[in-house]
Amino acid sequence: MEDTPLGQTVLIRKENDKERLKHFTQHEHRIRNEWRNFIANQKVSENKQPEYFAKMFEDMFRKLF
């Protein structure tokens, strides 16, 4: 898998070993940081959904009673 460009990108994205990260090139760091930011933004939007649904249920019960 590592012999293809996509395989290399996947390996860069999932790397967590601090010693290996020290030897990453600037390009590899950019790929990894962009991926980590993307995942962090996904988690932030997932956390907003429970608040939205809780508000929706509260409004629904208010209208019922």
ROTIKE-951919 format. One record per residue: residue number from 0; residue in one letter; x negated, y negated, z of N, C-alpha, C in turn. Coordinates in nm, 4 decimals, decimal comma. Layout:
# ROTIKE-951919
NUM; A; X; Y; Z; X; Y; Z; X; Y; Z
...
***
This chain:
# ROTIKE-951919
0; M; -0,0816; 0,1190; 0,0000; 0,0000; 0,0000; 0,0000; -0,0864; -0,1261; 0,0000
1; E; -0,2023; -0,1215; 0,0646; -0,2830; -0,2421; 0,0720; -0,3495; -0,2808; -0,0582
2; D; -0,3409; -0,1963; -0,1593; -0,4095; -0,2264; -0,2845; -0,3264; -0,3151; -0,3782
3; T; -0,2070; -0,3517; -0,3392; -0,1254; -0,4423; -0,4209; -0,1177; -0,5780; -0,3524
4; P; -0,0897; -0,6836; -0,4280; -0,0757; -0,8161; -0,3661; 0,0336; -0,8205; -0,2585
5; L; 0,1452; -0,7536; -0,2849; 0,2519; -0,7503; -0,1851; 0,2067; -0,6755; -0,0602
6; G; 0,1337; -0,5670; -0,0780; 0,0817; -0,4912; 0,0352; -0,0137; -0,5740; 0,1199
7; Q; -0,0980; -0,6524; 0,0552; -0,1901; -0,7409; 0,1268; -0,1136; -0,8457; 0,2066
8; T; -0,0090; -0,9015; 0,1459; 0,0719; -1,0025; 0,2138; 0,1392; -0,9433; 0,3364
9; V; 0,1904; -0,8220; 0,3235; 0,2560; -0,7551; 0,4373; 0,1555; -0,7320; 0,5488
10; L; 0,0362; -0,6878; 0,5158; -0,0663; -0,6652; 0,6176; -0,1044; -0,7948; 0,6888
11; I; -0,1146; -0,9039; 0,6132; -0,1473; -1,0334; 0,6726; -0,0363; -1,0770; 0,7669
12; R; 0,0892; -1,0591; 0,7247; 0,2033; -1,1035; 0,8056; 0,2146; -1,0277; 0,9364
13; K; 0,1810; -0,8991; 0,9369; 0,2024; -0,8193; 1,0577; 0,0795; -0,8104; 1,1480
14; E; -0,0320; -0,8679; 1,1087; -0,1549; -0,8597; 1,1874; -0,1412; -0,9359; 1,3188
15; N; -0,1781; -0,8703; 1,4302; -0,1730; -0,9327; 1,5621; -0,3036; -0,9194; 1,6398
16; D; -0,4011; -0,8502; 1,5837; -0,5289; -0,8300; 1,6511; -0,6090; -0,9609; 1,6501
17; K; -0,6395; -1,0126; 1,7693; -0,7076; -1,1416; 1,7796; -0,8441; -1,1404; 1,7125
18; E; -0,9151; -1,0290; 1,7203; -1,0471; -1,0210; 1,6569; -1,0356; -1,0305; 1,5049
19; R; -0,9371; -0,9646; 1,4483; -0,9191; -0,9707; 1,3026; -0,8700; -1,1083; 1,2605
20; L; -0,7858; -1,1705; 1,3448; -0,7344; -1,3036; 1,3116; -0,8464; -1,4073; 1,3066
21; K; -0,9503; -1,3877; 1,3867; -1,0642; -1,4802; 1,3861; -1,1332; -1,4827; 1,2499
22; H; -1,1253; -1,3733; 1,1768; -1,1959; -1,3610; 1,0495; -1,1059; -1,3860; 0,9289
23; F; -0,9829; -1,4276; 0,9535; -0,8926; -1,4604; 0,8428; -0,9409; -1,5850; 0,7704
24; T; -0,9171; -1,5878; 0,6412; -0,9467; -1,7081; 0,5644; -0,8352; -1,8091; 0,5880
25; Q; -0,8564; -1,9299; 0,5401; -0,7548; -2,0345; 0,5542; -0,6262; -1,9934; 0,4820
26; H; -0,6402; -1,9304; 0,3680; -0,5246; -1,8844; 0,2911; -0,4464; -1,7777; 0,3688
27; E; -0,5169; -1,6850; 0,4313; -0,4514; -1,5797; 0,5089; -0,3783; -1,6385; 0,6302
28; H; -0,4407; -1,7367; 0,6956; -0,3750; -1,8029; 0,8087; -0,2471; -1,8739; 0,7625
29; R; -0,2529; -1,9364; 0,6467; -0,1355; -2,0071; 0,5942; -0,0212; -1,9093; 0,5691
30; I; -0,0521; -1,7945; 0,5083; 0,0507; -1,6925; 0,4813; 0,1127; -1,6456; 0,6125
31; R; 0,0288; -1,6160; 0,7112; 0,0780; -1,5652; 0,8400; 0,1602; -1,6716; 0,9130
32; N; 0,1128; -1,7958; 0,9130; 0,1850; -1,9029; 0,9824; 0,3189; -1,9321; 0,9167
33; E; 0,3239; -1,9316; 0,7848; 0,4512; -1,9540; 0,7159; 0,5510; -1,8438; 0,7523
34; W; 0,5046; -1,7202; 0,7589; 0,5929; -1,6088; 0,7935; 0,6422; -1,6209; 0,9377
35; R; 0,5520; -1,6537; 1,0289; 0,5912; -1,6666; 1,1696; 0,6905; -1,7813; 1,1892
36; N; 0,6725; -1,8913; 1,1162; 0,7682; -2,0024; 1,1239; 0,9040; -1,9609; 1,0689
37; F; 0,9032; -1,8861; 0,9606; 1,0282; -1,8381; 0,9017; 1,1040; -1,7502; 1,0008
38; I; 1,0341; -1,6565; 1,0632; 1,0969; -1,5667; 1,1598; 1,1467; -1,6450; 1,2817
39; A; 1,0692; -1,7413; 1,3276; 1,1109; -1,8217; 1,4432; 1,2380; -1,8998; 1,4110
40; N; 1,2481; -1,9541; 1,2901; 1,3683; -2,0276; 1,2515; 1,4888; -1,9353; 1,2414
41; Q; 1,4682; -1,8122; 1,1993; 1,5770; -1,7159; 1,1922; 1,6298; -1,6854; 1,3325
42; K; 1,5405; -1,6718; 1,4276; 1,5808; -1,6413; 1,5649; 1,6551; -1,7584; 1,6272
43; V; 1,6158; -1,8808; 1,5930; 1,6842; -1,9985; 1,6462; 1,8268; -2,0017; 1,5956
44; S; 1,8478; -1,9742; 1,4669; 1,9843; -1,9773; 1,4146; 2,0675; -1,8608; 1,4676
45; E; 2,0056; -1,7483; 1,4989; 2,0785; -1,6369; 1,5587; 2,1245; -1,6730; 1,6997
46; N; 2,0444; -1,7505; 1,7712; 2,0800; -1,7891; 1,9069; 2,1969; -1,8871; 1,9095
47; K; 2,2182; -1,9625; 1,8026; 2,3282; -2,0576; 1,7979; 2,4610; -1,9881; 1,7731
48; Q; 2,4602; -1,8732; 1,7124; 2,5847; -1,8044; 1,6805; 2,6656; -1,7665; 1,8034
49; P; 2,6079; -1,7144; 1,9119; 2,6902; -1,6819; 2,0289; 2,7611; -1,8054; 2,0856
50; E; 2,6946; -1,9201; 2,0839; 2,7575; -2,0422; 2,1321; 2,8773; -2,0783; 2,0452
51; Y; 2,8621; -2,0618; 1,9166; 2,9706; -2,0924; 1,8239; 3,0902; -2,0008; 1,8497
52; F; 3,0648; -1,8716; 1,8661; 3,1738; -1,7767; 1,8888; 3,2387; -1,7982; 2,0253
53; A; 3,1598; -1,8313; 2,1259; 3,2166; -1,8587; 2,2578; 3,3091; -1,9798; 2,2506
54; K; 3,2660; -2,0836; 2,1819; 3,3491; -2,2039; 2,1646; 3,4765; -2,1694; 2,0872
55; M; 3,4621; -2,0874; 1,9850; 3,5781; -2,0484; 1,9045; 3,6808; -1,9734; 1,9907
56; F; 3,6351; -1,8798; 2,0766; 3,7263; -1,8063; 2,1633; 3,7910; -1,8974; 2,2672
57; E; 3,7133; -1,9895; 2,3221; 3,7701; -2,0841; 2,4178; 3,8830; -2,1645; 2,3531
58; D; 3,8582; -2,2134; 2,2332; 3,9604; -2,2908; 2,1618; 4,0831; -2,2055; 2,1318
59; M; 4,0607; -2,0813; 2,0963; 4,1708; -1,9927; 2,0649; 4,2596; -1,9700; 2,1889
60; F; 4,1969; -1,9455; 2,3040; 4,2742; -1,9234; 2,4259; 4,3432; -2,0504; 2,4738
61; R; 4,2816; -2,1663; 2,4502; 4,3460; -2,2926; 2,4854; 4,4759; -2,3102; 2,4055
62; K; 4,4691; -2,2757; 2,2796; 4,5859; -2,2905; 2,1933; 4,6964; -2,1914; 2,2311
63; L; 4,6570; -2,0735; 2,2814; 4,7565; -1,9746; 2,3211; 4,8324; -2,0161; 2,4457
64; F; 4,7633; -2,0822; 2,5383; 4,8287; -2,1153; 2,6651; 4,8522; -2,2608; 2,6725
***
